[in-house]
């Protein structure tokens, strides 16, 4: 696809309450792991772009944090700002809810986005969990009261109906040339993506015990003469008492996280990786604008 061939392009915000599968949907549409995935609410904290190139079209997806109505923390305020900014700025909006029913937080978003119905596509995700698809009819009937552009049931995890969704998106994109080079799949650099992959493995291996006040910073990432990548990651915690949870007995938890993260980094970087992880304490980092800015959160 040449740049000059693109006749439709635009930004597409992916919004929804926590855990409806927004990041899984982004990754499935783009065909590459752009945004990390976890069952933990608020896994996505940043605004992350993913680029889908199709014949004569380019959709630039904006994965947003899960929409929630409460919290006074600076981090949550920045996350809320990212969502509202995306809703205002994007050409199209994908409002993601999950089958088989509408929850209270979904209703708040449905009301909010009914003011933007002329550029909103409603995506009903996780239909693979509904064995008898006639069970979706009451949900679809309830949702039809909103005058959105389209209603598309999908399973992001299984890949069901994603081509149909992509067709709907492309159909409603404004006319225009490509916004990004065809080879670019995301706006995030390798260091950011490495930090996110380490954080994903912390979520996966610590399960329910995971300390909320946890983030990851890649302090150094470079290639050695041998061609091997060396990655130094800092795991920042809010409280000293959380350290034993992350490190585990005789360092076993951190070792498991490190091994799993290293496999992900090999896939990302396409070569051998030496990963070192340190656990450090920085109290209330998520409530400090300067710290958040230093850790890559957009405080603008």
C-alpha positions in Angstrom: 0.0 0.0 0.0 1.4 3.3 -1.0 0.7 6.5 1.0 -1.0 8.0 -2.0 -3.4 5.0 -2.3 -4.9 5.7 1.1 -8.2 7.5 0.7 -9.6 7.0 4.2 -7.8 7.5 7.5 -8.5 8.7 11.0 -8.2 8.2 14.8 -10.5 5.7 16.5 -10.9 5.8 20.3 -11.5 2.5 22.1 -13.4 3.3 25.3 -15.3 1.2 27.9 -15.3 0.4 31.6 -12.4 -1.6 33.1 -12.0 -5.2 31.9 -14.3 -5.3 28.9 -11.4 -6.3 26.7 -10.3 -3.0 25.1 -6.6 -3.9 24.9 -7.3 -7.4 23.7 -9.5 -5.9 20.9 -6.7 -3.4 20.0 -4.1 -6.2 19.7 -6.4 -8.4 17.7 -7.3 -5.6 15.2 -3.7 -4.5 14.7 -2.4 -8.1 14.7 0.4 -7.4 17.1 0.7 -7.1 20.9 0.6 -3.3 21.4 -1.2 -3.0 24.7 -0.7 -5.4 27.7 -3.6 -7.4 28.9 -4.6 -8.5 32.5 -7.7 -9.3 34.4 -6.7 -6.6 36.9 -8.7 -3.3 36.5 -6.8 -0.3 35.3 -4.0 -2.3 33.6 -4.0 0.3 30.8 -2.8 3.6 32.3 -1.5 5.4 29.2 -3.0 6.5 25.9 -1.6 3.9 23.5 -1.8 4.1 19.7 -2.1 1.1 17.4 -2.2 1.3 13.6 -4.2 -0.9 11.3 -3.4 -0.6 7.6 -6.0 -2.0 5.1 -6.4 -1.5 1.4 -6.7 2.2 0.8 -7.4 2.9 4.5 -5.5 3.4 7.8 -7.2 3.4 11.2 -5.2 4.7 14.2 -6.6 3.2 17.4 -6.3 5.0 20.7 -6.5 2.5 23.6 -7.7 4.3 26.7 -7.7 3.4 30.4 -10.9 1.8 31.8 -13.6 4.5 32.4 -14.4 4.9 36.1 -16.3 7.6 37.9 -14.5 7.8 41.2 -11.0 8.6 42.6 -9.2 11.7 43.4 -5.7 10.4 42.8 -3.6 12.4 40.3 -3.0 9.1 38.3 -6.7 8.5 38.0 -7.4 12.1 37.1 -4.8 11.9 34.2 -6.4 8.6 33.1 -9.8 10.2 33.0 -8.4 13.1 31.1 -6.9 10.8 28.5 -10.4 9.1 28.0 -12.3 12.4 27.6 -9.5 13.8 25.3 -9.7 10.8 23.1 -13.6 11.0 22.9 -13.3 14.7 21.9 -10.4 14.4 19.4 -11.0 11.1 17.6 -12.9 10.7 14.3 -14.6 7.5 15.5 -15.3 6.0 18.9 -15.6 2.2 19.6 -17.6 1.8 22.8 -16.9 -1.6 24.1 -19.2 -3.5 26.4 -19.2 -7.2 27.2 -21.9 -9.8 26.7 -24.3 -10.8 28.0 -25.6 -7.8 29.9 -25.2 -4.0 30.3 -23.8 -3.0 33.7 -24.3 0.3 35.6 -20.9 1.7 34.5 -21.7 0.8 30.9 -24.9 2.8 31.1 -23.0 5.9 32.2 -20.8 5.6 29.1 -23.8 4.9 26.9 -25.4 8.1 28.1 -22.1 10.0 27.7 -21.6 8.8 24.2 -25.1 9.2 23.0 -24.1 12.8 22.5 -21.6 11.5 19.9 -23.8 8.7 18.5 -23.1 9.9 14.9 -19.5 8.7 15.2 -19.8 5.9 17.7 -19.7 2.1 16.9 -21.0 -0.1 19.7 -18.8 -3.3 20.1 -20.3 -6.1 22.1 -17.3 -8.2 23.1 -16.8 -11.7 24.7 -19.7 -13.3 22.7 -17.7 -16.5 23.0 -19.0 -16.7 26.6 -22.6 -16.9 25.3 -23.3 -20.5 24.1 -26.7 -19.8 22.7 -26.4 -16.6 20.6 -30.2 -16.0 20.8 -29.2 -15.0 24.4 -27.7 -11.8 22.9 -31.1 -10.6 21.5 -32.4 -8.9 24.7 -29.1 -7.1 25.0 -29.1 -6.0 21.3 -32.8 -4.8 21.7 -31.9 -2.8 24.8 -28.9 -1.2 23.0 -30.8 -0.3 19.8 -32.5 2.5 21.7 -29.2 4.4 21.2 -28.7 5.7 17.7 -25.2 4.6 17.2 -23.6 4.0 13.7 -23.4 0.3 14.1 -23.7 -2.6 16.6 -21.1 -5.3 16.2 -20.9 -8.4 18.4 -17.4 -9.8 18.5 -15.0 -12.0 20.4 -11.6 -10.2 20.5 -10.0 -13.2 22.2 -11.2 -15.7 19.5 -11.1 -13.3 16.6 -14.8 -13.7 15.8 -16.3 -11.0 13.5 -13.2 -8.8 13.7 -13.1 -8.5 9.9 -16.7 -7.2 10.0 -15.8 -4.7 12.7 -12.8 -3.5 10.6 -15.1 -3.1 7.6 -17.5 -0.9 9.6 -14.6 1.2 11.0 -13.1 1.8 7.5 -16.5 2.6 6.0 -16.9 5.4 8.5 -13.4 6.9 8.5 -13.1 10.4 7.0 -11.4 10.8 3.6 -7.7 11.5 3.9 -4.1 10.3 3.4 -2.3 7.9 5.9 -1.4 9.5 9.2 1.6 7.2 9.9 4.1 5.2 7.8 2.8 1.8 6.9 5.5 -0.1 8.9 4.6 1.7 12.1 2.3 -0.3 14.4 2.4 2.0 17.5 3.6 5.3 18.7 5.3 3.8 21.8 9.0 3.1 21.7 10.7 -0.2 22.7 11.6 1.0 26.2 8.0 1.9 27.0 6.8 -1.4 25.6 9.5 -3.4 27.5 8.4 -1.7 30.8 4.7 -2.6 30.1 5.6 -6.2 29.3 7.4 -6.5 32.6 4.4 -5.0 34.4 2.1 -7.4 32.6 4.0 -10.4 34.0 3.9 -8.9 37.5 0.2 -8.8 37.2 0.1 -12.3 35.8 2.3 -13.9 38.5 1.2 -12.0 41.6 -2.5 -12.5 41.0 -4.7 -11.2 43.7 -1.7 -10.1 45.9 -0.5 -7.5 43.5 0.1 -4.2 45.1 -1.9 -1.5 43.5 0.9 1.1 43.8 3.2 -0.7 41.4 4.8 0.5 38.2 7.8 -0.3 36.1 10.5 1.9 34.6 13.1 0.6 32.2 16.2 2.5 33.3 18.5 1.1 30.6 18.1 -0.8 27.4 20.9 -1.4 24.9 22.6 -3.9 22.7 25.9 -5.4 23.6 28.7 -6.2 21.1 27.6 -9.8 21.0 24.1 -8.7 19.8 22.4 -9.6 23.1 20.1 -7.0 24.6 20.7 -5.8 28.2 17.6 -4.5 29.9 17.6 -3.0 33.4 14.1 -2.7 34.9 13.0 -0.9 38.1 9.9 -2.0 39.8 8.6 0.9 41.8 6.3 0.2 44.8 4.4 2.5 47.0 5.1 0.7 50.4 8.0 -1.1 51.9 5.6 -3.8 53.1 4.8 -4.7 49.5 8.4 -5.7 48.7 8.2 -9.3 50.1 5.1 -9.9 47.9 6.9 -9.0 44.7 10.2 -10.6 45.6 8.7 -13.8 47.2 10.4 -16.4 49.3 14.1 -16.6 48.4 13.4 -14.4 45.4 11.2 -17.0 43.7 8.3 -14.6 42.7 10.7 -12.1 41.1 12.6 -14.9 39.3 9.3 -16.3 37.8 8.3 -12.8 36.7 11.8 -12.2 35.2 11.8 -15.4 33.2 8.3 -14.8 31.8 9.1 -11.1 31.0 12.4 -12.2 29.3 10.5 -14.4 26.9 8.1 -11.5 26.0 11.1 -9.2 25.5 12.8 -11.7 23.2 9.7 -11.7 21.1 9.5 -7.9 21.1 13.2 -7.3 20.4 13.9 -10.2 18.2 17.1 -11.4 19.9 18.6 -12.7 23.1 17.9 -10.7 26.2 19.6 -10.3 29.6 17.1 -8.9 32.0 17.8 -7.5 35.5 15.1 -6.4 37.8 15.3 -4.3 41.0 12.5 -3.5 43.4 12.5 0.0 44.9 10.2 2.1 47.0 8.8 5.5 46.0 5.9 6.5 48.2 2.8 7.9 46.6 4.3 8.1 43.1 0.8 7.8 41.6 -0.2 11.0 43.4 2.7 13.2 42.4 2.5 15.0 39.0 6.3 15.3 38.7 6.9 11.6 39.4 4.1 10.7 36.9 5.6 12.9 34.2 9.0 11.4 34.8 7.5 7.9 34.5 6.0 8.8 31.1 2.4 9.8 32.0 1.1 12.7 30.0 0.3 15.4 32.5 -0.6 18.0 29.8 
